[in-house]
Amino acid sequence: MVTAVAAYAFMAFAVSVWNVPWGALRQQIVPRELFGRVLGINRTLTWGLFPLATLAGGVVSRIDLRLPFLIAGAVLAVASVLAWRLLTLGTRRAGADVVPRSTVAS
């Protein structure tokens, strides 16, 4: 139970940390006149895919109860790599500098 609560708290923190830079970047790279449409499409796809992912997880869990977690972990790992690339490229295109922490003077 404690592990589940800690994992849920960590995931909620990670989602919050992701939403701030993603929202700021989206505001910078999407033209003002298209922003509402882009946000609507983003939310429609996100909320529309939740039920499909839930059904897929249920189907896959009939094979092995651990399998949905392994697949979700692999998908999140790939998504993290793609998101990092998106954030750095988008930030550069928006005119900001992306500086690795190791090169920042302390």
All heavy atoms as an XYZ file, in Angstrom:
800
protein
N       0.821     -1.194      0.000
C       0.000      0.000      0.000
C       0.868      1.262      0.000
O       0.593      2.200     -0.740
C      -0.928     -0.049      1.229
C      -1.747      1.160      1.398
S      -3.131      1.147      0.274
C      -4.055      2.483      0.902
N       1.898      1.263      0.818
C       2.785      2.416      0.889
C       3.495      2.624     -0.449
O       3.644      3.761     -0.918
C       3.817      2.241      2.034
C       4.848      3.337      2.022
C       3.105      2.201      3.373
N       3.902      1.535     -1.077
C       4.560      1.627     -2.377
C       3.618      2.212     -3.429
O       4.026      3.049     -4.237
C       5.044      0.227     -2.828
O       5.868     -0.324     -1.813
C       5.806      0.313     -4.124
N       2.378      1.808     -3.412
C       1.399      2.319     -4.377
C       1.172      3.818     -4.165
O       1.108      4.589     -5.126
C       0.088      1.560     -4.249
N       1.058      4.248     -2.918
C       0.856      5.670     -2.622
C       2.076      6.472     -3.063
O       1.950      7.539     -3.670
C       0.560      5.877     -1.122
C       0.585      7.350     -0.748
C      -0.785      5.266     -0.762
N       3.267      5.962     -2.782
C       4.491      6.662     -3.186
C       4.605      6.741     -4.707
O       4.973      7.783     -5.265
C       5.713      5.955     -2.597
N       4.273      5.651     -5.390
C       4.337      5.646     -6.855
C       3.325      6.618     -7.440
O       3.625      7.352     -8.389
C       4.081      4.230     -7.391
N       2.125      6.668     -6.877
C       1.100      7.599     -7.361
C       1.531      9.042     -7.117
O       1.366      9.893     -7.989
C      -0.236      7.317     -6.676
C      -1.355      8.155     -7.234
C      -1.979      7.796     -8.416
C      -1.764      9.315     -6.595
C      -2.996      8.568     -8.950
C      -2.775     10.098     -7.112
C      -3.388      9.715     -8.290
O      -4.376     10.499     -8.811
N       2.102      9.310     -5.960
C       2.571     10.666     -5.648
C       3.695     11.069     -6.603
O       3.724     12.208     -7.100
C       3.044     10.739     -4.207
N       4.612     10.158     -6.884
C       5.695     10.465     -7.814
C       5.157     10.732     -9.214
O       5.593     11.657     -9.898
C       6.717      9.316     -7.854
C       7.811      9.548     -8.846
C       8.817     10.464     -8.590
C       7.819      8.863    -10.052
C       9.809     10.701     -9.514
C       8.810      9.093    -10.981
C       9.819     10.004    -10.711
N       4.192      9.937     -9.654
C       3.616     10.134    -10.982
C       2.881     11.465    -11.068
O       2.985     12.174    -12.078
C       2.675      8.972    -11.313
C       2.209      8.968    -12.732
S       3.616      8.796    -13.849
C       2.815      9.090    -15.384
N       2.148     11.830    -10.027
C       1.455     13.126    -10.007
C       2.460     14.265    -10.070
O       2.252     15.257    -10.778
C       0.589     13.231     -8.755
N       3.568     14.132     -9.361
C       4.632     15.142     -9.407
C       5.226     15.230    -10.807
O       5.434     16.321    -11.331
C       5.712     14.791     -8.384
C       6.912     15.691     -8.455
C       6.856     16.977     -7.955
C       8.092     15.248     -9.032
C       7.954     17.815     -8.027
C       9.192     16.069     -9.115
C       9.128     17.362     -8.603
N       5.481     14.086    -11.420
C       6.073     14.069    -12.762
C       5.142     14.712    -13.783
O       5.588     15.457    -14.663
C       6.403     12.631    -13.164
N       3.857     14.453    -13.674
C       2.891     15.063    -14.591
C       2.891     16.577    -14.415
O       2.869     17.336    -15.387
C       1.481     14.468    -14.379
C       0.415     15.290    -15.072
C       1.440     13.031    -14.876
N       2.937     17.033    -13.180
C       2.965     18.479    -12.920
C       4.236     19.112    -13.478
O       4.182     20.190    -14.074
C       2.889     18.741    -11.416
O       1.682     18.253    -10.899
N       5.351     18.453    -13.288
C       6.621     18.981    -13.799
C       6.599     19.025    -15.329
O       7.135     19.945    -15.940
C       7.805     18.136    -13.277
C       9.091     18.461    -13.997
C       7.963     18.346    -11.784
N       5.971     18.058    -15.972
C       5.893     18.033    -17.429
C       4.958     19.117    -17.950
O       5.246     19.775    -18.946
C       5.423     16.668    -17.912
C       4.963     16.684    -19.327
C       3.687     16.587    -19.774
C       5.773     16.856    -20.494
N       3.641     16.662    -21.143
C       4.919     16.838    -21.614
C       7.136     17.029    -20.703
C       5.380     16.976    -22.903
C       7.599     17.162    -22.000
C       6.733     17.137    -23.077
N       3.810     19.320    -17.311
C       2.806     20.237    -17.824
C       3.279     21.684    -17.891
O       2.861     22.423    -18.784
C       1.523     20.151    -16.997
C       0.691     18.949    -17.376
O       0.775     18.443    -18.493
N      -0.111     18.472    -16.450
N       4.128     22.104    -16.988
C       4.569     23.499    -16.979
C       5.429     23.833    -18.205
O       5.096     24.745    -18.964
C       5.296     23.845    -15.659
C       5.925     25.218    -15.721
C       4.316     23.762    -14.500
N       6.533     23.122    -18.470
C       7.311     23.478    -19.661
C       6.573     23.195    -20.964
O       6.707     23.938    -21.934
C       8.588     22.637    -19.548
C       8.277     21.561    -18.603
C       7.188     22.069    -17.701
N       5.761     22.142    -20.996
C       5.023     21.826    -22.212
C       4.008     22.918    -22.519
O       3.870     23.354    -23.654
C       4.347     20.469    -22.083
C       3.397     20.157    -23.187
C       2.088     19.856    -23.061
C       3.669     20.109    -24.591
N       1.529     19.615    -24.294
C       2.476     19.775    -25.254
C       4.808     20.335    -25.362
C       2.384     19.657    -26.627
C       4.709     20.211    -26.733
C       3.524     19.875    -27.357
N       3.307     23.396    -21.512
C       2.337     24.462    -21.723
C       2.991     25.755    -22.171
O       2.510     26.436    -23.086
N       4.118     26.084    -21.555
C       4.832     27.306    -21.941
C       5.372     27.199    -23.368
O       5.279     28.156    -24.152
C       5.975     27.571    -20.963
N       5.922     26.057    -23.704
C       6.457     25.863    -25.057
C       5.335     25.912    -26.092
O       5.473     26.547    -27.132
C       7.198     24.529    -25.153
C       7.726     24.158    -26.531
C       8.756     25.181    -26.996
C       8.329     22.764    -26.506
N       4.219     25.275    -25.785
C       3.092     25.281    -26.708
C       2.614     26.708    -26.964
O       2.299     27.077    -28.093
C       1.963     24.419    -26.143
C       0.802     24.258    -27.083
C      -0.236     23.277    -26.569
N      -0.517     23.467    -25.171
C      -0.714     22.469    -24.307
N      -0.655     21.238    -24.705
N      -0.982     22.713    -23.051
N       2.584     27.537    -25.938
C       2.166     28.928    -26.112
C       3.141     29.704    -26.990
O       2.753     30.623    -27.697
C       2.034     29.615    -24.758
C       0.827     29.150    -23.992
C       0.747     29.781    -22.616
O       1.678     30.422    -22.150
N      -0.378     29.580    -21.944
N       4.406     29.332    -26.951
C       5.411     30.039    -27.749
C       5.417     29.611    -29.203
O       5.652     30.433    -30.084
C       6.809     29.821    -27.162
C       7.042     30.565    -25.882
C       8.453     30.343    -25.359
O       9.162     29.450    -25.825
N       8.858     31.149    -24.411
N       5.175     28.338    -29.481
C       5.364     27.864    -30.853
C       4.078     27.806    -31.669
O       4.140     27.718    -32.885
C       6.073     26.483    -30.893
C       5.229     25.409    -30.208
C       7.450     26.571    -30.297
C       5.824     24.014    -30.302
N       2.916     27.860    -31.009
C       1.643     27.801    -31.737
C       1.158     29.230    -31.980
O       1.082     30.024    -31.049
C       0.588     27.002    -30.941
C      -0.763     27.057    -31.622
C       1.038     25.563    -30.764
N       0.837     29.560    -33.221
C       0.312     30.901    -33.494
C      -0.961     31.172    -32.685
O      -1.776     30.275    -32.469
C       0.000     30.876    -34.993
C       0.821     29.760    -35.542
C       0.971     28.765    -34.440
N      -1.105     32.421    -32.261
C      -2.215     32.805    -31.391
C      -3.582     32.409    -31.970
O      -4.448     31.927    -31.261
C      -2.157     34.309    -31.145
C      -3.177     34.810    -30.172
C      -2.974     36.281    -29.938
N      -1.664     36.467    -29.325
C      -1.438     37.190    -28.238
N      -2.422     37.829    -27.682
N      -0.236     37.298    -27.734
N      -3.748     32.601    -33.273
C      -5.055     32.320    -33.883
C      -5.377     30.826    -33.948
O      -6.533     30.446    -34.155
C      -5.161     32.945    -35.282
C      -4.165     32.423    -36.284
C      -2.817     33.140    -36.256
O      -2.601     34.006    -35.388
O      -1.975     32.804    -37.103
N      -4.372     29.969    -33.787
C      -4.597     28.521    -33.827
C      -4.546     27.869    -32.453
O      -4.799     26.667    -32.324
C      -3.549     27.857    -34.721
C      -3.566     28.221    -36.193
C      -2.415     27.539    -36.921
C      -4.888     27.840    -36.818
N      -4.222     28.637    -31.427
C      -3.966     28.053    -30.110
C      -5.176     27.294    -29.570
O      -5.048     26.193    -29.040
C      -3.518     29.123    -29.119
C      -3.064     28.544    -27.816
C      -1.855     27.897    -27.723
C      -3.867     28.629    -26.689
C      -1.430     27.345    -26.531
C      -3.463     28.085    -25.495
C      -2.241     27.446    -25.406
N      -6.360     27.859    -29.689
C      -7.559     27.189    -29.191
C      -7.804     25.862    -29.885
O      -8.169     24.871    -29.255
N      -7.593     25.825    -31.183
C      -7.783     24.580    -31.937
C      -6.761     23.528    -31.531
O      -7.092     22.354    -31.357
C      -7.676     24.845    -33.431
C      -8.821     25.667    -33.949
C      -8.661     25.927    -35.421
N      -9.669     26.887    -35.856
C      -9.529     27.672    -36.884
N      -8.444     27.610    -37.622
N     -10.480     28.512    -37.203
N      -5.525     23.958    -31.386
C      -4.464     23.021    -30.998
C      -4.738     22.459    -29.608
O      -4.610     21.254    -29.369
C      -3.080     23.713    -31.054
C      -2.010     22.854    -30.415
C      -2.717     24.037    -32.493
N      -5.130     23.321    -28.684
C      -5.427     22.862    -27.329
C      -6.631     21.913    -27.334
O      -6.628     20.894    -26.636
C      -5.702     24.061    -26.418
C      -5.731     23.790    -24.930
C      -4.424     23.170    -24.469
C      -5.992     25.080    -24.180
N      -7.644     22.217    -28.146
C      -8.813     21.340    -28.243
C      -8.466     19.973    -28.797
O      -8.927     18.945    -28.290
N      -7.643     19.948    -29.833
C      -7.227     18.671    -30.413
C      -6.396     17.880    -29.408
O      -6.574     16.668    -29.256
C      -6.427     18.908    -31.714
C      -7.365     19.414    -32.808
C      -5.718     17.638    -32.163
C      -6.652     19.917    -34.038
N      -5.508     18.573    -28.716
C      -4.665     17.917    -27.715
C      -5.525     17.265    -26.639
O      -5.334     16.088    -26.304
C      -3.720     18.955    -27.099
C      -2.707     18.335    -26.177
O      -2.619     17.130    -26.032
N      -1.937     19.181    -25.530
N      -6.487     17.986    -26.116
C      -7.337     17.428    -25.057
C      -8.251     16.322    -25.584
O      -8.490     15.330    -24.903
C      -8.146     18.528    -24.404
C      -7.264     19.419    -23.574
C      -8.035     20.367    -22.736
N      -7.077     21.213    -22.028
C      -7.365     21.920    -20.986
N      -8.592     21.915    -20.512
N      -6.450     22.656    -20.396
N      -8.759     16.488    -26.789
C      -9.624     15.457    -27.369
C      -8.854     14.150    -27.538
O      -9.352     13.071    -27.186
C     -10.181     15.918    -28.723
O     -10.952     17.108    -28.520
C     -11.038     14.848    -29.359
N      -7.644     14.239    -28.074
C      -6.842     13.023    -28.249
C      -6.472     12.411    -26.904
O      -6.559     11.192    -26.715
C      -5.580     13.338    -29.055
C      -5.788     13.556    -30.543
C      -4.482     13.976    -31.209
C      -6.344     12.312    -31.206
N      -6.052     13.254    -25.971
C      -5.644     12.739    -24.662
C      -6.793     12.026    -23.970
O      -6.677     10.859    -23.585
C      -5.128     13.890    -23.785
O      -4.012     14.505    -24.427
C      -4.696     13.386    -22.425
N      -7.904     12.708    -23.801
C      -9.033     12.110    -23.094
C      -9.703     11.015    -23.914
O     -10.292     10.091    -23.345
C     -10.032     13.190    -22.684
C      -9.479     14.026    -21.574
C      -8.889     15.250    -21.697
C      -9.411     13.680    -20.194
N      -8.466     15.685    -20.465
C      -8.772     14.745    -19.525
C      -9.824     12.577    -19.458
C      -8.545     14.742    -18.156
C      -9.590     12.576    -18.089
C      -8.964     13.648    -17.453
N      -9.617     11.095    -25.230
C     -10.194     10.060    -26.074
C      -9.407      8.768    -26.045
O      -9.964      7.683    -26.236
N      -8.102      8.865    -25.810
C      -7.275      7.660    -25.787
C      -7.280      6.945    -24.438
O      -6.927      5.765    -24.372
C      -5.838      8.008    -26.178
C      -5.645      8.362    -27.658
C      -4.203      8.793    -27.914
C      -6.017      7.200    -28.547
N      -7.689      7.614    -23.380
C      -7.723      6.961    -22.062
C      -8.580      5.692    -22.061
O      -8.116      4.642    -21.597
C      -8.217      7.925    -20.978
C      -7.184      8.903    -20.499
C      -7.579     10.075    -19.894
C      -5.833      8.666    -20.630
C      -6.645     10.996    -19.444
C      -4.885      9.568    -20.189
C      -5.296     10.736    -19.585
N      -9.813      5.735    -22.563
C     -10.616      4.496    -22.556
C     -10.011      3.390    -23.420
O     -10.054      2.215    -23.058
C     -11.976      4.927    -23.118
C     -12.013      6.397    -22.993
C     -10.600      6.873    -23.041
N      -9.421      3.772    -24.554
C      -8.807      2.759    -25.418
C      -7.606      2.116    -24.733
O      -7.408      0.895    -24.823
C      -8.399      3.386    -26.749
C      -9.546      3.940    -27.599
C      -8.999      4.603    -28.858
C     -10.534      2.839    -27.940
N      -6.800      2.933    -24.067
C      -5.641      2.392    -23.346
C      -6.089      1.491    -22.199
O      -5.464      0.457    -21.931
C      -4.777      3.531    -22.823
N      -7.178      1.861    -21.534
C      -7.701      1.031    -20.454
C      -8.169     -0.323    -20.985
O      -7.868     -1.371    -20.393
C      -8.867      1.751    -19.749
O      -8.387      3.009    -19.255
C      -9.409      0.936    -18.611
N      -8.882     -0.308    -22.094
C      -9.319     -1.567    -22.700
C      -8.132     -2.416    -23.149
O      -8.104     -3.635    -22.930
C     -10.240     -1.288    -23.886
C     -11.637     -0.787    -23.540
C     -12.381     -0.366    -24.809
C     -12.416     -1.851    -22.794
N      -7.152     -1.779    -23.769
C      -5.960     -2.520    -24.211
C      -5.232     -3.126    -23.016
O      -4.779     -4.279    -23.075
C      -5.029     -1.599    -24.993
N      -5.127     -2.377    -21.928
C      -4.488     -2.910    -20.724
C      -5.236     -4.110    -20.170
O      -4.633     -5.087    -19.722
N      -6.570     -4.057    -20.226
C      -7.367     -5.194    -19.763
C      -7.177     -6.427    -20.622
O      -7.065     -7.543    -20.113
N      -7.118     -6.222    -21.929
C      -6.923     -7.350    -22.846
C      -5.537     -7.963    -22.636
O      -5.382     -9.181    -22.548
C      -7.116     -6.899    -24.311
C      -6.669     -7.974    -25.274
C      -8.563     -6.523    -24.553
N      -4.529     -7.106    -22.536
C      -3.155     -7.601    -22.367
C      -2.990     -8.294    -21.012
O      -2.249     -9.276    -20.894
C      -2.151     -6.431    -22.518
C      -0.763     -6.818    -22.086
C      -2.140     -5.931    -23.949
N      -3.700     -7.822    -19.995
C      -3.555     -8.429    -18.665
C      -4.096     -9.847    -18.605
O      -3.772    -10.589    -17.684
C      -4.253     -7.564    -17.616
O      -5.651     -7.621    -17.779
N      -4.898    -10.246    -19.601
C      -5.366    -11.636    -19.645
C      -4.213    -12.592    -19.940
O      -4.271    -13.761    -19.590
C      -6.462    -11.798    -20.683
C      -7.747    -11.139    -20.263
C      -8.791    -11.243    -21.369
N     -10.073    -10.856    -20.866
C     -11.057    -11.709    -20.604
N     -10.881    -12.985    -20.812
N     -12.203    -11.268    -20.145
N      -3.166    -12.073    -20.581
C      -1.980    -12.890    -20.858
C      -1.156    -13.027    -19.585
O      -0.786    -14.123    -19.178
C      -1.146    -12.259    -21.991
C      -1.969    -12.198    -23.272
C       0.161    -13.011    -22.190
C      -1.359    -11.335    -24.355
N      -0.853    -11.899    -18.958
C      -0.070    -11.859    -17.719
C      -0.373    -10.534    -17.034
O      -0.369     -9.484    -17.679
C       1.423    -11.981    -18.026
C       2.283    -12.084    -16.775
O       1.747    -11.984    -15.655
O       3.509    -12.259    -16.915
N      -0.613    -10.553    -15.744
C      -0.979     -9.337    -15.022
C       0.148     -8.302    -14.977
O      -0.106     -7.118    -14.782
C      -1.427     -9.673    -13.596
C      -2.793    -10.323    -13.473
C      -3.076    -10.700    -12.018
C      -3.875     -9.405    -14.004
N       1.374     -8.736    -15.148
C       2.499     -7.793    -15.139
C       2.737     -7.149    -16.496
O       3.374     -6.104    -16.599
C       3.773     -8.505    -14.685
C       3.696     -8.975    -13.237
C       4.864     -9.833    -12.920
N       4.680    -11.096    -13.671
C       5.323    -12.207    -13.429
N       6.228    -12.236    -12.492
N       5.109    -13.296    -14.132
N       2.228     -7.755    -17.546
C       2.500     -7.295    -18.902
C       2.046     -5.859    -19.175
O       2.796     -5.098    -19.801
C       1.900     -8.264    -19.911
C       2.366     -8.141    -21.351
C       3.884     -8.209    -21.446
C       1.733     -9.224    -22.203
N       0.875     -5.404    -18.721
C       0.504     -3.998    -18.971
C       1.499     -3.005    -18.378
O       1.776     -1.967    -18.960
C      -0.864     -3.858    -18.304
C      -1.424     -5.231    -18.254
C      -0.233     -6.137    -18.099
N       2.058     -3.340    -17.219
C       3.036     -2.451    -16.586
C       4.339     -2.420    -17.374
O       4.972     -1.359    -17.512
C       3.289     -2.878    -15.140
C       2.071     -2.764    -14.277
C       1.337     -3.888    -13.930
C       1.635     -1.528    -13.830
C       0.208     -3.781    -13.159
C       0.500     -1.406    -13.052
C      -0.218     -2.535    -12.711
N       4.757     -3.562    -17.886
C       5.976     -3.603    -18.695
C       5.794     -2.823    -20.000
O       6.680     -2.064    -20.406
C       6.362     -5.055    -18.995
C       6.748     -5.893    -17.781
C       6.944     -7.354    -18.180
C       7.999     -5.340    -17.129
N       4.647     -2.992    -20.630
C       4.372     -2.257    -21.872
C       4.283     -0.761    -21.590
O       4.853      0.055    -22.323
C       3.086     -2.785    -22.541
C       3.306     -4.214    -23.041
C       2.644     -1.873    -23.673
C       2.044     -4.903    -23.525
N       3.582     -0.388    -20.518
C       3.461      1.030    -20.163
C       4.830      1.635    -19.864
O       5.118      2.766    -20.262
C       2.536      1.195    -18.959
N       5.681      0.891    -19.191
C       7.029      1.385    -18.911
C       7.822      1.619    -20.181
O       8.516      2.631    -20.320
N       7.714      0.697    -21.127
C       8.421      0.858    -22.403
C       7.872      2.059    -23.180
O       8.638      2.857    -23.739
C       8.295     -0.413    -23.239
N       6.550      2.210    -23.203
C       5.941      3.347    -23.904
C       6.371      4.663    -23.259
O       6.706      5.635    -23.950
C       4.396      3.209    -23.932
C       3.734      4.490    -24.383
C       3.990      2.056    -24.830
N       6.384      4.716    -21.937
C       6.808      5.939    -21.244
C       8.281      6.257    -21.494
O       8.654      7.425    -21.613
C       6.537      5.825    -19.746
C       5.089      5.984    -19.343
C       4.909      5.704    -17.860
C       4.585      7.371    -19.680
N       9.115      5.232    -21.570
C      10.535      5.468    -21.853
C      10.709      6.078    -23.242
O      11.444      7.060    -23.414
C      11.320      4.160    -21.731
N      10.021      5.532    -24.231
C      10.103      6.074    -25.596
C       9.519      7.490    -25.635
O      10.101      8.397    -26.236
C       9.378      5.140    -26.598
C       9.235      5.791    -27.953
C      10.121      3.818    -26.705
N       8.387      7.681    -24.978
C       7.758      9.005    -24.952
C       8.656     10.031    -24.276
O       8.711     11.195    -24.697
C       6.408      8.937    -24.243
N       9.381      9.623    -23.248
C      10.292     10.544    -22.566
C      11.421     11.000    -23.484
O      11.775     12.178    -23.509
C      10.890      9.887    -21.316
O       9.868      9.606    -20.394
N      11.973     10.074    -24.239
C      13.040     10.430    -25.183
C      12.503     11.384    -26.254
O      13.122     12.404    -26.577
C      13.643      9.166    -25.833
C      14.562      9.515    -26.983
C      14.375      8.336    -24.786
N      11.327     11.068    -26.793
C      10.730     11.935    -27.809
C      10.356     13.295    -27.229
O      10.522     14.317    -27.893
C       9.507     11.267    -28.425
C       9.776      9.990    -29.222
C       8.475      9.350    -29.651
C      10.676     10.267    -30.408
N       9.853     13.313    -26.007
C       9.466     14.575    -25.377
C      10.694     15.448    -25.125
O      10.644     16.669    -25.310
C       8.734     14.308    -24.060
N      11.790     14.840    -24.709
C      13.013     15.612    -24.471
C      13.463     16.283    -25.769
O      13.796     17.451    -25.795
C      14.112     14.705    -23.933
C      15.364     15.466    -23.637
C      16.463     15.562    -24.431
C      15.616     16.262    -22.501
N      17.402     16.371    -23.842
C      16.897     16.817    -22.659
C      14.889     16.560    -21.361
C      17.462     17.652    -21.705
C      15.467     17.387    -20.419
C      16.731     17.926    -20.604
N      13.419     15.532    -26.834
C      13.804     16.081    -28.141
C      12.854     17.206    -28.547
O      13.287     18.249    -29.007
C      13.795     14.959    -29.179
C      14.195     15.397    -30.559
C      14.375     14.165    -31.461
N      14.391     14.496    -32.847
C      15.416     15.020    -33.498
N      16.529     15.272    -32.835
N      15.344     15.288    -34.781
N      11.564     16.998    -28.366
C      10.579     18.013    -28.702
C      10.797     19.292    -27.893
O      10.765     20.400    -28.440
C       9.165     17.480    -28.466
C       8.024     18.475    -28.635
C       7.881     18.847    -30.105
C       6.741     17.905    -28.100
N      11.025     19.137    -26.603
C      11.222     20.313    -25.754
C      12.480     21.089    -26.124
O      12.466     22.316    -26.208
C      11.295     19.905    -24.281
C       9.962     19.656    -23.596
C      10.186     19.132    -22.191
C       9.120     20.903    -23.559
N      13.570     20.389    -26.374
C      14.803     21.107    -26.700
C      14.732     21.759    -28.078
O      15.122     22.911    -28.231
C      16.026     20.176    -26.615
O      15.830     19.043    -27.449
C      16.277     19.739    -25.193
N      14.216     21.045    -29.070
C      14.101     21.638    -30.404
C      13.098     22.787    -30.421
O      13.343     23.835    -31.022
C      13.695     20.581    -31.432
C      14.756     19.544    -31.788
C      14.175     18.494    -32.720
C      15.964     20.192    -32.417
N      11.970     22.595    -29.760
C      10.958     23.650    -29.716
C      11.439     24.876    -28.978
O      11.147     26.010    -29.373
N      12.186     24.682    -27.918
C      12.716     25.812    -27.160
C      13.713     26.591    -28.002
O      13.702     27.823    -28.012
C      13.381     25.318    -25.860
O      12.417     24.584    -25.110
C      13.881     26.474    -25.029
N      14.546     25.892    -28.737
C      15.502     26.583    -29.620
C      14.777     27.363    -30.711
O      15.133     28.488    -31.034
C      16.460     25.580    -30.241
C      17.483     25.077    -29.266
C      18.561     24.260    -29.952
N      19.465     23.743    -28.953
C      19.662     22.457    -28.725
N      19.045     21.556    -29.441
N      20.495     22.071    -27.790
N      13.743     26.751    -31.293
C      12.984     27.438    -32.344
C      12.256     28.659    -31.799
O      12.005     29.615    -32.522
C      11.980     26.489    -32.978
C      12.619     25.504    -33.900
C      11.586     24.681    -34.632
N      12.256     23.622    -35.360
C      11.744     22.432    -35.578
N      10.547     22.142    -35.122
N      12.411     21.536    -36.250
N      11.880     28.616    -30.529
C      11.178     29.743    -29.915
C      12.139     30.867    -29.561
O      11.729     31.918    -29.113
C      10.421     29.280    -28.676
N      13.434     30.632    -29.740
C      14.418     31.683    -29.508
C      15.101     31.623    -28.161
O      15.876     32.507    -27.816
N      14.849     30.603    -27.384
C      15.496     30.479    -26.082
C      16.705     29.563    -26.201
O      16.812     28.764    -27.128
C      14.515     29.920    -25.060
N      17.620     29.694    -25.273
C      18.806     28.840    -25.250
C      18.537     27.621    -24.384
O      17.933     27.717    -23.318
C      20.004     29.587    -24.678
C      20.505     30.666    -25.626
O      20.381     30.468    -26.846
O      21.002     31.702    -25.154
N      19.003     26.486    -24.839
C      18.946     25.273    -24.058
C      20.360     24.985    -23.612
O      21.220     24.665    -24.416
C      18.400     24.080    -24.888
C      18.388     22.819    -24.054
C      17.020     24.402    -25.422
N      20.617     25.155    -22.336
C      21.959     24.990    -21.801
C      21.951     23.817    -20.827
O      21.186     23.804    -19.870
C      22.426     26.266    -21.052
C      23.817     26.099    -20.501
C      22.329     27.452    -21.975
N      22.795     22.802    -21.076
C      22.882     21.693    -20.125
C      23.354     22.205    -18.770
O      24.128     23.152    -18.684
C      23.923     20.753    -20.739
C      24.029     21.156    -22.171
C      23.644     22.600    -22.230
N      22.901     21.570    -17.711
C      23.260     22.003    -16.355
C      24.768     21.976    -16.116
O      25.291     22.760    -15.362
C      22.574     21.124    -15.322
C      21.120     21.406    -15.212
C      20.546     20.608    -14.089
N      19.131     20.969    -13.982
C      18.437     20.835    -12.905
N      18.998     20.340    -11.837
N      17.180     21.175    -12.872
N      25.462     21.054    -16.755
C      26.906     20.929    -16.506
C      27.677     22.151    -17.017
O      28.784     22.405    -16.574
C      27.437     19.662    -17.160
O      27.227     19.723    -18.565
N      27.106     22.921    -17.945
C      27.830     24.068    -18.490
C      27.422     25.396    -17.832
O      27.992     26.423    -18.128
C      27.599     24.199    -20.004
O      26.203     24.389    -20.246
C      28.096     22.969    -20.730
N      26.425     25.335    -16.939
C      25.982     26.554    -16.262
C      26.941     26.844    -15.107
O      27.266     25.980    -14.317
C      24.543     26.385    -15.728
C      24.119     27.600    -14.920
C      23.595     26.143    -16.866
N      27.410     28.100    -15.049
C      28.322     28.487    -13.970
C      27.583     28.483    -12.647
O      26.463     28.945    -12.535
C      28.909     29.863    -14.253
N      28.253     27.964    -11.592
C      27.593     27.938    -10.289
C      27.923     29.157     -9.476
O      28.871     29.785     -9.559
C      27.952     26.747     -9.464
O      28.736     25.792    -10.042
